[in-house]
Every structure is written in C-alpha cells, then in structure tokens.
Amino acid sequence: MLIEFKVSNYRSIAEEQILSLIPASKQKDYTENIIEKGKYKALNALSLYGSNSGGKSNILKSMSLLDRMIHMSARASSTTKLPHDPFLLKEGYNEKPTAFEISFIIEESRYRYGFEFNETHIEKEWLFRKNIGREVVLFERENDIIDVSSGFNGTKKIIDAAIEATRDNALFLSTCDMLNIDEAKEIINWFSRFSMVDGLNTDREEIQTVELWQKEEYREKIRNYLKSLQLGITDMDIATKKFDISELPSDMPFGMKEKLAKSLNGKETYTVFAEHIVYDNDQKPTGKTQTWKWEERESSGAKKALQLSGPILWTLANGGVLIIDEIEAKLHPIMTLNTIEAFLNKESNPNNAQLIFATHDTNLLSYAKLRRDQICFAEKNKYESTEIYALSDFIYFDKNNDSKSEKERPDTDKEKRYFEGRYGAIPVLGEFQTFLRNTSWQKEEQ
C-alpha cells in the first residue's frame, strides 16, 4: 500500500513536492475510498489536474524513474550515467542532486525509503521501518559510507558483502536484493507491483494483455472487462503462433524483411480478433456473427481499452499501484469513468489496488466518486517550478479575511469552479485573447 511520495529537483520540479495518499482529517465523503492495512490508512485513487506544461506528467515520471532505478541499478555498469535531469530555471540547481522518497506498507510495517543522486553517483540513501513505536533506521548512506543497523534483516556476512559490492552509481538496496538479503527482497517484491502507463502511447501494454490471456484465470476477466465497456463486441479471442516470414507484406523491401525475420525467428506472434453480431434489414440479430482483426477495424478507443485491460486487471488482482498519465486519451468519458470506478469499487477491487492518474477530463470532477483529498492540482509558480496541492487544502475566508473560514464543500460543483479558475492549475489565456484581437488575416492574391 502506497502512502506518500516526495520529489525535488527533477525536470520542472524545484523544491520538494509531496504526493500524499493519506486521507485528510475530518472528511466524511466517500469513506469507502479509504483502504486499510493494519493501523494504516490510504486512498485507493488519486487524480492530478493541471494545464499543459504545468508539470503533472513530471510528477508521475519521477515516480516511474524511482521504480526503474531500483530495478536497474545493481545490473548497470560502473560507467553508466545516472538519469540526473535537474530543474534548470534557478541558479545552482543544475549542480544539486535530485531526491526521491517513498513511504509504503508491507504487512504490518511502514517503510520510508529514499535517495539523492547526481549524474555520476548516489550521494545519499536511506531506509527506515516503523512497526510499533518509533521509526527505526535500517541503513543510512552518504556517498561511499554505508551504515547498517542490526535491525536490518540479513546475515552480517552478506550485508558486509553488499556494502563492499555497492558501486558509487548503484543503490545499496538493489545490491542487497541481488545478494538475496531477505528484507531487501521483500521491498523489491513490493515494487514489482508498481507500474506506470503512458496513456498517449499504450502499444507496449498490449503485450501484457496478450500474456495474461494465456492464463485461464485472466482470460475471462479480460473478456468480461472489455464487454462491460460497451464496445459492441460479443466475444474476442487472441491467437498465437510461431513467426512465419511469408506473412510479412510482399511489398516490404527485402533488406527490411530479412532483418525482421532474423529478429523474430523462433518467436511467437499474435492476432487479436473481435466478434460482432450480424443484423438483418429490420435491425434484428440474425444469430450469425462476424469476426475480424481487432487492429484493422476497431476504433482507437477500443484498441486502447484492449491495451490497458492487461495492466488494469493485473493490478486489481495483485493489489498493486498503477500510474496512468493522460488516462482519458482516446477514451470516451464514460469509459474513463468506468476505469476509475473499477478501483473505487470494493467489489471489483478487493485487494486494495491503488490508481494514480493525470487527466484533463473535467467531467470526472462532477461524476467520479472522488473525495476532495483525491483531487490534486499541479501548477507552476512565478519562476516556473511545479507545485502540487489537493482540493482538501482549500480554505475560504469571509470578506473581512478574519478567522472564520470553511473548507470546500463535498457537494460543490467542482467542474464549474475549476473552469472559473478558483482552484488554479488552468491555462491563463490573456495573451492569447490579445493575439486574437490584434491579428488580421488577408487572403493571398491568386
């Protein structure tokens, strides 16, 4: 269960920003959106709004980068450059490290793990655990000095070997996992259920859907999920077979065909089929069906729904964290709403999976059953650094700006207020309106 994520000095983010899934106090709306593990509570979904270039994608990319560094770190070479991509619009920040920190729950323990890095090495790294009572340090690192406490589960001999084996540009946690230190393996296993999808480019997610289709326990889930989205299909199938060079287009250049044949030889290819009902002239079902290749005749929205079905259903089944940028791209608003509802509904989400998504779909502010602390905004400040805040943080003061104040009400028309600019995080188009007023167009003479 994910609790909190912090990031600083990454792309459009200068000062530390916190994406929190801890429920806000004194909020009574949609209490069913709170999930529990032991004594800990978290939200089952979080939305992120903001204008284009506001930085919401960079928040999600930083989460994905932390995950990727954890999994790739110990296996990279000693000369591999780290993906240091600092904030460039404030003097000195290009020389400061990027910092990530994530807090999460495994069983009854709360972990807090983070690190700071530049292009060549890990400057700091830390891991804390909290069971009962105060938080205890498991290890702390500053450059090549790594102090490990006796509370870190693993034999001293192997931990010493991990300290010795950790390179300047590698994470100690990843090295511990590679050497089979138990507690590190548990943490890396938690991250195996942590994934991100770019909603504008979901082609690679189709592979996961196809792989899950091969498992009987997922096949019916995928079929029912896609049928529930009202795509018009009555059934579907995915056929796999060994690659056959004769199936490549006849007009493909010989060199390209030869190169593809070499890379695909011995591998399996797949084709997704969609089945539809055939109707008579009176618009009544004939009892016949028509089957065609999904990629040739289905809409771009149906293709995206197919591609996303694998990651969504896998996360729901395994209780992980799914991050989707531009979730609404190519999807009808109702399909987007249904996707989010799958995570908000305890019946479809019995394993407490969590969804974090960025979107421009303001319909969700009115129709999605999201709490105020599940609606966040990303906006750039005066020196173009991204800041994030939640709707639950808003307080309205009276005309005299005195101590009387009130929080945003749960029944407020959030979509209307967002368009009115009350929450910020929308484009300010004053200069664009000036452009429209001052621009004249003349036809070119023929």
Legacy VTK file of the C-alpha trace (Angstrom):
# vtk DataFile Version 3.0
C-alpha trace
ASCII
DATASET POLYDATA
POINTS 446 float
0.000 0.000 0.000
1.451 3.345 -1.093
1.320 6.142 1.482
3.380 9.040 0.169
5.883 10.100 -2.485
8.307 13.045 -2.402
10.439 14.520 -5.192
12.705 17.533 -5.567
14.944 18.968 -8.295
13.619 16.903 -11.178
12.729 18.471 -14.539
10.077 21.159 -13.810
10.123 20.435 -10.057
12.497 22.543 -7.947
11.525 22.434 -4.254
10.236 19.244 -2.655
6.710 18.277 -3.681
4.614 15.693 -1.840
2.014 13.437 -3.406
0.124 12.089 -0.408
-2.399 9.273 -0.276
-3.011 9.774 3.432
-6.721 10.614 3.939
-7.340 14.191 5.034
-8.803 14.580 8.504
-12.467 15.452 9.086
-13.630 14.407 5.614
-16.732 12.259 5.629
-17.436 11.983 1.889
-16.834 8.606 0.197
-15.277 6.931 3.218
-15.339 3.670 1.222
-12.438 5.114 -0.815
-10.160 4.633 2.179
-8.272 1.346 2.317
-6.693 -0.057 5.460
-3.770 -2.302 6.280
-3.274 -2.862 9.977
-3.292 0.542 11.643
-2.516 2.390 8.415
-4.950 4.050 6.003
-4.563 5.276 2.426
-6.657 6.404 -0.535
-7.466 3.940 -3.305
-7.107 6.538 -6.080
-5.625 9.971 -6.710
-6.265 12.307 -9.647
-3.917 15.023 -10.860
-5.149 18.024 -12.874
-3.204 20.863 -14.437
-2.634 22.848 -17.582
-0.375 21.672 -20.369
3.234 22.222 -19.234
2.055 22.509 -15.613
4.266 19.585 -14.625
1.766 16.873 -13.710
3.426 14.392 -16.089
6.795 15.104 -14.476
5.372 14.176 -11.069
4.311 10.789 -12.446
7.527 10.328 -14.441
9.565 10.863 -11.288
7.657 8.027 -9.604
8.349 5.783 -12.573
12.022 6.791 -12.591
12.442 5.850 -8.932
10.961 2.429 -9.701
13.181 1.967 -12.768
16.348 2.950 -10.913
15.607 0.457 -8.133
15.189 -2.385 -10.626
18.070 -1.492 -12.967
20.657 -0.069 -10.561
22.632 -3.116 -9.458
22.790 -4.525 -13.007
24.225 -1.423 -14.705
27.946 -0.996 -15.363
30.291 1.151 -13.303
30.416 3.751 -16.106
26.643 4.086 -16.542
25.469 7.672 -16.138
22.571 8.226 -13.766
19.403 9.912 -15.163
20.041 13.226 -13.412
17.645 15.733 -15.013
17.525 18.728 -12.639
15.487 21.937 -12.605
17.302 24.404 -14.901
15.498 27.698 -14.311
17.008 28.549 -10.939
20.699 29.233 -10.487
22.674 26.451 -8.854
20.011 23.768 -9.177
21.850 22.055 -12.032
24.583 21.243 -9.509
22.201 19.994 -6.802
21.107 16.346 -6.565
17.680 15.024 -7.448
15.915 13.472 -4.453
13.181 10.823 -4.259
11.470 9.370 -1.185
8.605 6.883 -0.979
6.618 5.568 2.010
4.674 2.307 1.783
3.240 -0.547 3.812
4.337 -4.196 3.721
2.344 -6.435 6.050
2.321 -4.537 9.388
5.420 -2.429 8.676
5.682 1.064 7.265
8.851 1.691 5.236
10.356 5.017 4.213
12.995 4.718 1.504
14.781 7.406 -0.473
17.954 8.529 -2.186
19.681 11.553 -3.707
21.801 11.374 -6.852
23.625 13.348 -9.494
24.883 12.212 -12.889
27.762 10.097 -11.575
26.901 8.748 -8.130
24.409 8.221 -5.335
25.045 10.968 -2.769
22.655 9.744 -0.058
20.402 6.742 0.525
18.263 5.744 3.493
15.747 3.158 4.662
13.568 3.376 7.800
10.987 0.973 9.192
8.184 1.568 11.670
6.306 -1.259 13.370
5.179 -0.404 16.892
6.542 2.727 18.486
9.070 4.991 16.857
10.604 4.732 13.405
13.977 2.953 13.341
16.804 3.355 10.857
17.771 0.245 8.864
20.571 1.849 6.900
21.902 5.269 6.004
24.409 6.111 3.308
26.432 9.177 2.454
28.473 8.707 -0.714
30.568 5.545 -0.138
29.937 5.355 3.627
27.055 2.934 4.394
25.950 2.399 7.997
23.655 -0.600 8.509
21.833 -1.160 11.790
21.333 -4.539 13.454
17.613 -4.195 12.743
18.089 -4.783 9.005
17.102 -8.396 8.375
20.046 -10.297 6.904
23.246 -12.011 7.960
26.187 -9.747 8.806
28.455 -11.560 6.365
26.166 -10.976 3.386
25.383 -7.386 4.409
29.123 -6.657 4.594
29.487 -8.187 1.134
26.678 -5.929 -0.141
28.406 -2.865 1.294
31.634 -3.882 -0.439
29.853 -4.613 -3.735
27.823 -1.383 -3.936
29.255 0.901 -6.628
29.182 4.694 -6.467
26.424 4.785 -9.107
24.377 1.881 -7.689
21.752 1.716 -4.971
22.614 -0.240 -1.846
19.054 -1.565 -1.612
19.290 -3.028 -5.132
22.648 -4.614 -4.356
21.163 -6.202 -1.214
18.363 -7.653 -3.311
20.852 -9.077 -5.796
22.631 -10.809 -2.886
19.309 -12.241 -1.605
19.080 -10.274 1.633
15.580 -11.084 2.851
14.236 -7.648 3.784
15.561 -6.089 0.577
13.878 -8.854 -1.447
10.542 -8.110 0.258
10.834 -4.433 -0.638
11.823 -5.103 -4.266
8.912 -7.528 -4.486
6.591 -4.687 -3.404
7.954 -2.596 -6.271
7.187 -5.412 -8.718
3.527 -4.388 -8.297
4.294 -0.727 -9.010
3.894 0.270 -12.677
3.304 3.257 -14.943
1.479 3.588 -18.264
1.736 6.475 -20.730
-1.875 6.960 -21.794
-0.797 8.537 -25.086
1.260 5.517 -26.102
-0.126 2.212 -24.835
1.094 -0.107 -27.603
3.583 -1.946 -25.402
0.899 -2.652 -22.766
-0.835 -4.881 -25.316
1.943 -7.440 -24.783
0.982 -7.741 -21.113
-2.661 -8.211 -22.095
-1.701 -10.989 -24.518
0.491 -12.680 -21.892
-2.327 -12.605 -19.347
-4.744 -14.009 -21.929
-2.664 -17.193 -21.963
-3.574 -17.732 -18.294
-7.009 -19.217 -17.784
-7.741 -17.198 -14.636
-7.284 -13.916 -16.518
-8.886 -14.808 -19.864
-12.479 -14.479 -18.698
-11.642 -11.320 -16.737
-10.263 -9.634 -19.874
-13.232 -10.765 -21.952
-15.794 -9.541 -19.400
-13.965 -6.262 -18.791
-13.934 -5.341 -22.486
-17.560 -6.409 -22.969
-18.568 -4.286 -19.963
-17.172 -1.171 -21.666
-19.937 -1.417 -24.301
-17.553 -1.624 -27.253
-20.135 -3.543 -29.278
-18.208 -6.816 -29.210
-19.908 -10.060 -28.227
-16.678 -12.020 -27.840
-12.963 -11.890 -28.537
-10.015 -14.203 -28.962
-6.255 -13.971 -29.191
-4.456 -16.442 -31.454
-0.708 -17.023 -31.137
1.637 -18.911 -33.424
5.264 -19.134 -34.452
6.548 -16.340 -36.676
6.234 -17.058 -40.402
8.216 -14.865 -42.810
5.643 -15.497 -45.545
3.136 -13.393 -43.619
5.213 -10.228 -43.998
3.881 -7.837 -46.688
5.006 -8.811 -50.184
5.957 -5.212 -50.996
8.240 -4.889 -47.955
11.866 -4.194 -49.006
13.957 -7.373 -48.977
16.549 -5.925 -46.552
13.902 -4.955 -44.022
12.152 -8.299 -44.393
15.416 -10.153 -43.832
16.223 -8.062 -40.747
12.782 -8.665 -39.238
12.957 -12.389 -39.988
16.267 -12.615 -38.159
14.968 -10.820 -35.051
11.604 -12.659 -34.954
12.742 -16.139 -35.926
11.526 -18.681 -33.352
9.310 -16.165 -31.570
5.537 -16.197 -31.285
3.297 -13.640 -32.953
-0.298 -12.941 -32.015
-3.519 -11.683 -33.563
-6.479 -10.287 -31.613
-9.932 -10.966 -33.019
-13.220 -9.209 -32.210
-16.628 -10.834 -32.727
-19.768 -8.799 -33.523
-23.441 -9.694 -34.070
-24.798 -9.584 -37.647
-28.256 -7.956 -38.022
-30.958 -8.309 -40.687
-32.657 -5.474 -42.552
-35.083 -4.978 -39.662
-32.160 -4.424 -37.246
-32.799 -7.753 -35.555
-29.999 -10.204 -34.650
-29.665 -12.966 -37.234
-27.944 -15.401 -34.909
-24.826 -15.019 -37.033
-21.603 -13.276 -36.045
-18.796 -11.534 -37.889
-15.185 -11.807 -36.749
-12.342 -9.526 -37.775
-8.884 -8.491 -36.656
-9.065 -6.031 -33.793
-6.296 -3.788 -35.140
-7.905 -3.468 -38.579
-11.488 -2.485 -37.763
-11.839 -1.499 -34.108
-11.675 2.160 -33.050
-8.624 3.773 -31.455
-10.559 3.867 -28.160
-11.286 0.147 -28.365
-7.606 -0.512 -29.121
-6.560 1.477 -26.050
-9.144 -0.334 -23.908
-7.650 -3.657 -25.042
-4.123 -2.485 -24.307
-4.990 -1.126 -20.855
-7.045 -4.152 -19.838
-3.926 -6.179 -19.004
-2.266 -3.665 -16.622
-5.600 -2.724 -15.028
-6.769 -6.284 -14.353
-3.327 -7.441 -13.207
-3.127 -4.558 -10.716
-6.641 -5.228 -9.412
-5.824 -8.923 -8.997
-2.479 -8.366 -7.256
-3.168 -5.274 -5.182
-0.506 -3.077 -6.749
-0.126 0.579 -7.694
-0.978 1.610 -11.268
0.036 5.063 -12.534
-1.548 6.298 -15.776
-0.624 9.576 -17.447
-3.297 11.106 -19.732
-5.780 8.400 -18.737
-8.552 9.869 -20.902
-6.595 9.909 -24.194
-8.618 8.196 -26.980
-11.297 7.100 -24.489
-14.904 8.237 -24.225
-15.508 9.996 -20.864
-17.760 7.152 -19.703
-15.035 4.582 -20.451
-12.589 6.674 -18.431
-15.122 6.910 -15.608
-15.661 3.129 -15.649
-11.910 2.514 -15.486
-11.604 4.678 -12.371
-14.720 3.133 -10.854
-13.047 -0.294 -11.050
-10.537 0.930 -8.436
-13.072 2.827 -6.304
-15.461 -0.127 -6.027
-14.547 -2.604 -3.287
-16.220 -5.479 -5.145
-14.022 -5.076 -8.227
-11.022 -4.060 -6.096
-10.970 -6.489 -3.151
-7.154 -6.472 -2.945
-6.851 -2.725 -2.296
-5.098 -1.797 -5.534
-4.371 1.918 -5.992
-4.697 4.115 -9.078
-2.858 7.403 -9.626
-3.695 9.235 -12.834
-3.207 12.563 -14.592
-6.068 13.909 -16.669
-7.690 16.903 -18.373
-11.146 15.292 -18.192
-13.133 17.743 -16.065
-16.245 15.520 -16.282
-14.609 13.397 -13.613
-14.836 16.300 -11.160
-18.618 16.019 -11.405
-19.222 12.324 -11.964
-16.352 10.338 -10.433
-16.919 9.457 -6.775
-13.677 11.065 -5.673
-13.107 12.643 -2.276
-11.687 16.165 -2.104
-8.339 14.760 -0.941
-8.303 12.566 -4.070
-8.347 15.594 -6.384
-4.929 17.235 -6.759
-3.605 20.016 -8.952
-0.208 20.780 -10.499
0.651 24.395 -11.262
3.845 26.327 -11.928
4.821 29.179 -9.627
6.348 32.527 -10.628
9.704 31.004 -11.548
8.136 28.109 -13.465
8.599 25.415 -10.845
5.811 22.846 -10.414
3.851 22.840 -7.165
1.110 20.348 -6.254
-1.803 20.721 -3.846
-5.072 18.967 -3.045
-8.625 20.289 -3.146
-8.939 19.357 0.532
-6.283 22.026 1.277
-8.571 24.857 0.132
-9.963 27.190 2.781
-12.355 30.044 2.018
-12.208 33.171 4.209
-15.018 35.649 4.644
-14.931 39.167 3.180
-13.105 40.576 6.192
-10.461 37.813 5.957
-10.927 37.097 9.652
-10.665 33.801 11.498
-13.978 32.471 10.167
-13.322 30.086 7.329
-14.710 26.990 5.714
-13.395 24.092 3.664
-14.559 23.305 0.138
-17.914 21.542 0.493
-18.226 17.976 -0.891
-21.367 18.910 -2.864
-19.747 21.883 -4.617
-19.856 21.997 -8.425
-16.126 21.286 -8.714
-16.040 21.260 -12.511
-17.609 24.731 -12.706
-15.264 26.136 -10.073
-12.248 24.634 -11.813
-13.223 26.309 -15.102
-13.744 29.570 -13.227
-10.113 29.353 -12.116
-10.861 29.072 -8.405
-8.521 26.114 -7.962
-5.774 27.384 -10.269
-3.886 24.875 -12.444
-5.566 26.040 -15.667
-4.123 27.916 -18.669
-4.227 31.731 -18.405
-5.048 32.841 -21.932
-4.916 36.628 -21.606
-2.108 36.926 -24.145
-3.914 34.552 -26.498
-7.032 36.747 -26.411
-4.832 39.745 -27.243
-3.404 37.767 -30.159
-6.915 37.094 -31.466
-7.934 40.760 -31.200
-4.802 42.120 -32.829
-4.394 39.610 -35.630
-5.875 40.263 -39.064
-5.803 37.829 -41.924
-5.566 38.643 -45.604
-6.047 36.189 -48.381
-3.101 35.709 -50.670
-3.612 37.107 -54.134
-4.043 34.412 -56.745
LINES 1 447
446 0 1 2 3 4 5 6 7 8 9 10 11 12 13 14 15 16 17 18 19 20 21 22 23 24 25 26 27 28 29 30 31 32 33 34 35 36 37 38 39 40 41 42 43 44 45 46 47 48 49 50 51 52 53 54 55 56 57 58 59 60 61 62 63 64 65 66 67 68 69 70 71 72 73 74 75 76 77 78 79 80 81 82 83 84 85 86 87 88 89 90 91 92 93 94 95 96 97 98 99 100 101 102 103 104 105 106 107 108 109 110 111 112 113 114 115 116 117 118 119 120 121 122 123 124 125 126 127 128 129 130 131 132 133 134 135 136 137 138 139 140 141 142 143 144 145 146 147 148 149 150 151 152 153 154 155 156 157 158 159 160 161 162 163 164 165 166 167 168 169 170 171 172 173 174 175 176 177 178 179 180 181 182 183 184 185 186 187 188 189 190 191 192 193 194 195 196 197 198 199 200 201 202 203 204 205 206 207 208 209 210 211 212 213 214 215 216 217 218 219 220 221 222 223 224 225 226 227 228 229 230 231 232 233 234 235 236 237 238 239 240 241 242 243 244 245 246 247 248 249 250 251 252 253 254 255 256 257 258 259 260 261 262 263 264 265 266 267 268 269 270 271 272 273 274 275 276 277 278 279 280 281 282 283 284 285 286 287 288 289 290 291 292 293 294 295 296 297 298 299 300 301 302 303 304 305 306 307 308 309 310 311 312 313 314 315 316 317 318 319 320 321 322 323 324 325 326 327 328 329 330 331 332 333 334 335 336 337 338 339 340 341 342 343 344 345 346 347 348 349 350 351 352 353 354 355 356 357 358 359 360 361 362 363 364 365 366 367 368 369 370 371 372 373 374 375 376 377 378 379 380 381 382 383 384 385 386 387 388 389 390 391 392 393 394 395 396 397 398 399 400 401 402 403 404 405 406 407 408 409 410 411 412 413 414 415 416 417 418 419 420 421 422 423 424 425 426 427 428 429 430 431 432 433 434 435 436 437 438 439 440 441 442 443 444 445
